[in-house]
Amino acid sequence: MKINVPLTVPKNKQREYKKNYKIATHKTGKVMLFAGDQKIEHLNDDFYGEGIPEEVADPEHFFRIAEKAHIGVFASQIGLIARYGRDYKKIPYVVKINSKTNLLKEDYKDAFSNELLSVKQVVDFKEKSKLKIVGVGCTVYLGSWYTNQMLKQATQMVYQAHQEGLLAIVWMYSRGKGMKTIDNEVHLTAGGSGIALCLGADFVKVKYPYSNKPKQDAKDFQEVVQAAGRTNVICSGGAKKNNKRFLTHIHNQIHIAGTKGAAVARNIYQRPLDEAIRMANAISAITLYNYSAADAYSVFLGEQELDKKN
């Protein structure tokens, strides 16, 4: 696997950068990101209520899944990692350095995900905790009144992360009440992925147009991947979906659209532990090991084990 090391990584940190890249991607160049930042983003909405298993309410459910499933990285805020990381030291972590809640309606005021801590503080935490922290991440809301502030913070995050040999992942979402009418959402998403490239991000996490036309969605999405250039595109999973159709979409994202991984949350953790592990493994089967959607679905059903050499 050839790793394109950006020039923002100094020579004395290139080995560290390559090591973190290999850990996050299992030496495949693609990442399966298990997202666990919703306890701030969505409050308790995703963790408690009708149709959600009781065990999902326990924050440790995240860590039990991340430890036992085959994932690339687990992304969350530093406090959650600090509270549970001592018991889960083998998990590769990405620290999300900004977040916002969903309490304020966006027709009242545009979204602003402000910085919670600095990359320097993450590096300090990594050194003292000895946890396997391989990168940092942040969200930018393209179209918000506060876009420029978030872009500046994201640029600083990427640069500082690279200076320390860490990976940098940008969550890039289109959101803002003053945005002009958009006829083609994929075209706008492509603009966002191009911005992530200009920021220097290693990976950009964007929303995907899940519909009843999986192949057409993937063909349309090629524009997003092309716009990102040498920044790798990964797609968010969104709300929980039909299992078989969801895995088909992920397969098409990678093998038709050309994305470099998946970033999934609710479609994994809103399940009992064993089922969540099987879904995470099924996603990794496609993302990292080139399984067909049908074979990955068999992994989810427990009909076959994940073969990491497939």
C-alpha positions in Angstrom: 0.0 0.0 0.0 1.4 3.4 -1.1 0.8 6.2 1.4 0.7 9.7 0.1 2.3 11.6 2.9 1.3 15.3 2.7 4.0 17.9 2.9 2.5 19.3 6.1 3.9 16.2 7.9 7.5 17.0 8.9 10.2 14.4 8.1 10.6 13.4 11.8 6.9 12.6 11.9 6.5 10.7 8.7 7.0 7.3 10.3 4.4 8.1 12.9 2.0 9.3 10.2 2.5 6.1 8.2 2.1 3.9 11.2 -1.2 5.6 12.1 -2.4 5.4 8.5 -1.7 1.6 8.5 -3.4 1.1 11.8 -6.6 3.0 10.7 -6.9 1.3 7.4 -5.5 -2.2 8.2 -3.0 -1.5 5.5 -5.7 -1.4 2.8 -5.8 2.4 2.2 -9.5 2.3 3.2 -11.1 3.0 6.6 -14.1 1.6 8.4 -14.9 4.4 10.9 -17.2 3.5 13.8 -18.7 6.9 14.8 -19.6 7.5 18.4 -20.0 11.2 18.6 -23.8 11.3 18.8 -24.1 11.6 22.6 -23.4 15.3 22.1 -24.7 15.7 18.6 -28.1 13.9 19.1 -28.3 14.0 22.9 -30.1 10.8 24.1 -32.4 10.5 21.1 -30.4 7.7 19.5 -29.9 5.7 22.8 -33.2 5.4 24.5 -36.7 4.9 23.2 -39.1 2.7 21.2 -37.3 0.0 19.2 -33.9 0.7 20.7 -32.5 -2.2 22.8 -31.9 -1.4 26.5 -28.2 -2.0 26.4 -27.7 0.8 23.9 -28.4 3.3 26.7 -25.2 2.2 28.4 -22.3 4.3 26.9 -20.0 1.4 27.3 -21.9 -0.4 24.6 -19.8 1.7 22.1 -16.6 0.3 23.5 -17.8 -3.3 23.7 -18.6 -3.2 20.0 -15.4 -1.4 19.1 -13.3 -3.9 21.0 -14.9 -7.1 19.7 -15.8 -6.1 16.1 -13.2 -5.6 13.3 -13.2 -1.9 12.8 -10.7 0.7 11.5 -11.1 3.4 14.1 -13.6 4.5 16.8 -14.3 8.2 16.7 -15.7 10.1 19.7 -15.1 13.0 22.1 -12.1 13.0 24.4 -14.2 12.8 27.7 -15.9 9.6 26.6 -12.6 8.1 25.6 -11.0 9.2 28.8 -13.7 7.6 31.0 -13.6 4.2 29.3 -10.2 4.0 27.5 -8.4 2.5 30.4 -10.4 -0.7 29.9 -10.2 -0.6 26.1 -6.6 0.1 25.2 -6.6 -1.9 22.0 -9.1 0.2 20.2 -7.7 2.7 17.6 -9.2 6.1 18.4 -10.0 9.3 16.6 -10.7 12.2 18.9 -13.5 14.5 17.7 -12.3 18.0 18.7 -15.6 19.9 18.0 -19.3 19.2 18.5 -22.7 20.8 19.0 -26.1 19.6 20.2 -29.3 19.4 18.2 -31.4 21.5 20.6 -31.3 24.8 18.7 -33.5 24.8 15.7 -31.6 25.7 12.6 -34.3 27.9 11.2 -33.6 30.1 14.3 -29.8 30.2 14.0 -27.3 28.6 11.8 -25.2 25.6 13.0 -21.8 26.3 14.5 -19.7 23.4 15.8 -17.1 25.1 17.9 -13.7 23.8 18.9 -13.8 21.9 22.3 -10.1 21.4 22.6 -6.8 21.7 20.7 -4.8 19.1 18.8 -2.0 19.9 21.3 -4.2 18.8 24.1 -5.1 15.6 22.3 -1.4 14.9 21.8 -0.8 15.5 25.5 -3.6 13.1 26.4 -2.3 10.5 24.0 1.2 10.6 25.5 0.0 10.4 29.1 -2.8 7.9 28.5 -0.8 5.6 26.2 -4.0 5.0 24.2 -3.9 4.2 20.5 -5.0 7.6 19.2 -4.3 7.7 15.5 -6.1 10.9 14.4 -8.4 13.8 15.1 -11.6 14.9 13.5 -14.0 17.9 13.3 -17.2 19.0 11.6 -17.7 21.8 9.2 -21.2 23.0 8.2 -20.9 24.3 4.6 -23.5 27.0 4.1 -23.8 28.1 7.7 -23.2 31.8 8.5 -20.3 30.5 10.6 -18.7 28.5 7.8 -15.6 30.6 7.7 -14.9 30.2 11.4 -15.3 26.5 11.1 -13.1 26.4 8.0 -10.3 28.2 9.9 -10.5 25.9 12.9 -10.6 22.8 10.6 -7.5 24.1 8.7 -5.7 24.6 11.9 -6.7 21.1 13.1 -5.4 19.4 9.9 -2.1 21.3 10.0 -1.5 20.7 13.6 -2.5 17.0 13.3 0.0 16.5 10.5 2.7 18.3 12.4 2.3 15.5 15.1 2.0 12.6 12.6 -1.8 12.2 13.2 -4.5 11.6 10.6 -7.0 14.4 10.1 -10.7 13.7 9.2 -13.3 16.3 8.4 -17.0 15.8 8.7 -18.4 18.0 5.9 -22.1 18.7 5.8 -24.2 21.2 3.9 -26.4 23.2 6.3 -27.6 26.8 6.6 -30.9 28.7 6.4 -29.5 31.3 4.1 -28.2 28.8 1.5 -29.4 29.2 -2.1 -31.7 26.6 -3.5 -29.8 23.5 -4.6 -31.1 21.4 -7.4 -28.4 18.8 -7.2 -27.4 17.8 -3.7 -24.6 15.5 -4.9 -23.1 18.5 -6.8 -23.0 20.5 -3.6 -21.5 17.5 -1.7 -18.8 17.4 -4.3 -18.1 21.1 -3.6 -17.7 20.1 0.1 -15.3 17.3 -0.7 -13.2 19.7 -2.7 -13.1 22.1 0.2 -11.9 19.2 2.4 -9.0 18.7 -0.1 -8.1 22.3 0.1 -8.0 22.1 3.9 -5.6 19.2 3.6 -7.8 16.5 5.2 -6.8 12.8 4.8 -10.4 11.7 4.8 -13.7 13.6 4.4 -16.9 12.2 5.8 -20.0 13.2 3.8 -23.6 12.3 3.4 -24.7 9.9 0.8 -27.9 10.0 -1.3 -29.4 6.7 -0.1 -32.4 5.8 -2.4 -34.1 2.9 -4.1 -31.6 3.2 -7.0 -28.3 2.0 -5.4 -26.3 1.8 -8.7 -27.4 5.1 -10.0 -26.7 6.7 -6.6 -23.1 5.4 -6.8 -22.6 6.5 -10.4 -23.8 10.0 -9.5 -21.5 10.1 -6.5 -18.4 9.7 -8.6 -18.5 13.5 -8.9 -17.9 13.7 -5.2 -14.9 11.4 -5.2 -13.3 13.1 -8.2 -13.7 16.5 -6.6 -11.9 15.3 -3.5 -8.8 14.3 -5.4 -6.2 12.9 -3.0 -8.5 13.4 0.0 -10.3 10.1 0.6 -14.1 10.2 0.7 -16.0 8.1 3.3 -19.8 8.1 3.5 -21.9 8.4 6.7 -24.5 5.7 7.3 -27.3 8.0 8.6 -30.4 6.5 10.3 -30.8 2.8 10.6 -31.8 1.1 7.3 -32.7 -2.2 5.8 -29.7 -4.4 6.5 -29.3 -6.0 3.0 -30.0 -2.8 1.1 -27.6 -0.8 3.4 -24.7 -3.3 2.7 -25.5 -3.1 -1.1 -25.2 0.7 -0.9 -21.8 0.4 0.9 -20.5 -2.0 -1.7 -21.6 0.4 -4.5 -20.0 3.4 -2.8 -16.7 1.7 -2.9 -16.8 -0.4 -6.1 -18.7 2.0 -8.3 -18.4 5.5 -6.8 -14.7 4.9 -5.7 -15.0 5.9 -2.1 -12.3 4.8 0.4 -14.4 3.5 3.3 -17.5 4.0 5.4 -18.4 5.9 8.6 -21.2 4.2 10.4 -22.9 4.8 13.7 -26.6 4.0 14.2 -26.6 1.2 11.7 -24.2 -0.5 14.0 -24.8 0.5 17.6 -28.6 0.6 17.7 -28.5 -3.2 18.0 -27.8 -5.9 20.7 -24.1 -6.5 21.1 -23.8 -9.6 19.1 -25.8 -8.2 16.2 -23.9 -5.0 16.3 -20.6 -6.8 16.0 -21.8 -8.8 13.1 -23.0 -5.7 11.3 -19.7 -3.9 11.9 -17.8 -7.0 10.6 -20.1 -7.1 7.5 -19.3 -3.5 6.8 -15.5 -4.1 7.2 -15.8 -7.2 5.0 -16.9 -4.9 2.1 -14.8 -1.8 3.1 -11.5 -3.5 3.8 -11.6 -7.0 2.2 -13.6 -6.6 -1.0 -16.5 -8.9 -0.1 -19.5 -8.8 -2.3 -22.7 -7.4 -0.7 -24.2 -10.9 -0.6 -21.2 -12.4 1.2 -21.1 -9.5 3.6 -24.7 -10.1 4.4 -23.9 -13.7 5.2 -21.3 -12.3 7.7 -24.0 -10.2 9.2 -26.3 -13.2 9.5 -23.6 -15.3 11.1 -23.5 -17.8 8.3 -19.8 -17.2 7.7 -16.9 -15.6 9.6 -15.0 -12.6 8.4 -11.9 -13.7 6.6 -9.4 -10.8 6.8 -7.3 -12.3 4.0 -10.3 -12.5 1.6 
